[in-house]
Amino acid sequence: MSRTRTPVVAGWFTGEGDGFRLLGTRCAACRSVFFPREDTYCRNPGCSGGDLEEVPLSRRGRVWSYTDSRYRPPSPYVTDPELPWEPYALIAVELESERIVVLGQAVPGITVADLTVGMEVEVVPGVLDEDTGTTWTTWWWRPAGVAR
């Protein structure tokens, strides 16, 4: 049975494989870039505001900080309470071109022991959860050059 692929948050990312990108918005007046996207107003307090346009964000960046999640997070995060909890790494990444920091989960198998501040990483498509009809998609960070 094939499942419908559904983004966990609509409009935050697009594409598959090497075409996968996070989506942000850029203010036409001050050129500030935002993620998550902003569709109402410019978040820059020094800007009088301008039109906001959707922009694909850099696929690569450098680890700004990281930690691990050693506890089962509360809802709306989806976990199977019947399975033992497995920690995962969380990474704050400074994007290559935009110089903004975006948080996300590391790909499965990458732990805090595999990470260093300044390490180059890339955004890749991930799966948050699956049920009988839906694959809930998200983004993950993976060390650059590591095979899928």
C-alpha positions in Angstrom: 0.0 0.0 0.0 1.4 3.4 -0.9 1.2 6.2 1.7 0.5 9.9 1.0 3.6 12.0 1.8 2.4 15.0 3.9 4.7 17.7 5.3 4.5 18.0 9.1 4.2 21.8 8.5 3.0 22.9 5.1 5.1 25.5 3.4 8.3 25.1 5.4 10.1 22.8 2.9 9.8 21.4 -0.6 11.3 18.9 -3.0 12.8 15.5 -2.7 16.4 14.1 -2.7 19.0 16.7 -3.9 16.1 19.1 -4.7 15.0 19.2 -1.1 15.0 22.8 0.4 13.8 24.6 3.4 11.6 27.6 2.5 11.9 31.0 4.1 10.7 34.5 3.3 12.7 37.6 2.4 11.6 41.2 3.0 11.8 43.3 -0.2 12.6 46.4 1.8 15.4 45.4 4.1 16.3 42.0 2.5 16.1 40.2 5.9 15.4 36.4 5.6 13.2 34.5 8.0 12.7 30.8 8.9 10.2 29.7 9.8 8.6 31.6 7.0 6.7 34.8 7.7 3.8 35.8 5.5 2.3 38.8 7.4 5.0 41.4 8.3 8.8 41.9 8.4 10.2 40.7 11.7 13.1 43.1 11.6 12.3 45.8 14.2 14.3 48.4 12.2 12.3 47.9 9.0 9.2 49.8 8.1 8.1 46.7 6.1 8.0 45.5 2.6 6.5 42.8 0.5 7.6 39.3 1.6 8.7 36.7 -1.0 9.2 33.0 -0.6 12.9 32.0 -1.0 14.6 28.6 -0.9 17.2 28.5 1.8 20.8 27.3 1.6 21.1 23.5 1.6 24.3 23.6 3.7 25.5 25.3 6.8 27.7 24.8 9.8 26.9 23.4 13.2 26.4 26.4 15.5 25.4 24.2 18.6 24.0 20.8 19.3 22.5 18.7 22.1 20.7 15.4 22.5 17.1 14.7 23.5 17.2 12.1 26.3 13.5 12.4 27.2 10.3 11.6 25.3 8.9 15.0 24.2 5.3 15.9 24.8 2.5 16.1 22.2 2.3 17.1 19.4 5.6 15.2 18.9 4.6 11.7 17.8 6.2 8.7 19.5 5.0 5.2 20.1 4.6 4.8 23.9 5.0 1.0 23.5 8.5 1.3 22.2 11.5 2.3 24.4 12.6 5.9 23.9 15.8 6.4 21.8 17.7 9.7 22.2 18.4 11.7 19.1 20.6 14.7 18.3 19.3 18.2 17.8 21.4 20.6 15.8 21.4 24.4 15.5 22.8 25.2 12.0 23.9 28.6 10.7 22.9 28.6 7.0 25.7 29.2 4.5 24.3 32.2 2.7 21.6 33.6 4.9 23.6 33.4 8.2 20.5 32.6 10.2 20.3 29.7 12.6 17.8 26.9 11.9 17.1 24.0 14.4 16.5 20.5 13.4 17.0 16.8 14.2 20.0 14.9 13.0 19.5 12.0 10.6 19.1 8.7 12.5 22.4 7.2 13.5 24.2 10.5 14.0 24.7 11.2 17.7 26.3 14.1 19.6 29.5 12.1 19.6 29.6 12.5 15.8 29.1 16.3 15.8 31.5 19.3 16.4 30.8 23.0 16.3 31.7 24.3 12.8 31.1 21.0 11.1 29.5 21.3 7.7 26.0 19.8 7.4 23.3 19.6 4.8 19.5 19.5 5.0 17.8 16.3 3.8 14.2 15.0 3.8 13.2 13.1 6.8 10.3 11.1 8.1 8.7 12.1 11.5 6.1 9.3 11.6 4.0 7.0 9.4 0.6 5.5 9.8 -1.5 3.3 7.5 -2.2 6.0 5.0 0.3 8.8 5.6 4.1 9.4 5.8 4.6 12.6 7.8 7.7 14.3 6.3 10.1 16.8 7.9 13.8 17.8 7.5 16.9 16.4 9.1 20.5 17.6 9.2 23.3 15.3 8.0 27.0 15.8 8.0 28.1 16.9 4.5 29.5 14.1 2.3 27.9 11.3 4.3 26.1 8.8 2.1 22.3 8.5 2.6 
